[in-house]
């Protein structure tokens, strides 16, 4: 908060909006949230080539997860950009990212 220029005409309003007890619906009328979902993919594990059968299975799997996600009851002012990342083994990615995070924390 000390980085807000007190001479700026909107400084006081911004300081009030940044208070921890202020709800986000008071700050934003609309919100756009990117969501990255990774998961163990039956499609990825069942195929060894990027061919037509894989493409069909992949599309079906992605569409099924997308349909499940958009079926949630979200406020109309909320826009979600959904990124689905099917993996052979999600645990491997989680372990690598966890290792990188621990390295960065020790810098």
C-alpha positions, 0 to 999 in steps of 0.5 A, spaced: 500 500 500 505 504 501 507 504 493 500 508 491 502 515 490 498 519 495 497 525 490 494 520 485 486 522 485 484 515 486 489 513 491 484 513 497 479 509 493 484 504 491 487 503 498 480 502 501 479 496 495 485 493 497 484 492 504 484 484 506 476 485 509 474 487 502 470 482 498 472 481 491 465 482 489 466 489 491 472 490 487 470 487 481 463 487 477 466 481 473 472 477 473 475 472 468 479 466 471 484 462 468 483 455 470 489 449 469 486 442 470 491 436 469 489 429 470 491 422 469 488 421 462 485 414 460 486 416 453 493 418 453 495 411 457 491 407 452 495 410 445 502 410 443 501 414 436 498 420 435 493 417 429 486 418 428 483 413 433 487 417 438 484 424 436 477 421 436 478 418 443 482 425 445 476 429 443 471 425 447 475 425 453 476 432 453 469 434 451 467 430 457 471 433 462 469 440 459 462 438 459 462 436 467 466 443 468 461 448 465 455 444 468 457 448 474 453 453 477 457 459 476 455 467 477 454 470 470 459 475 472 464 470 472 468 467 466 472 461 466 478 460 461 479 452 462 485 449 460 485 441 460 492 438 460 491 430 460 497 427 462 500 419 462 502 420 470 500 427 473 504 425 479 510 426 475 509 433 473 507 434 481 513 431 483 517 435 478 514 442 480 514 441 487 522 439 486 523 446 482 519 450 488 523 447 493 529 449 489 526 456 488 524 457 496 532 456 498 535 461 493 
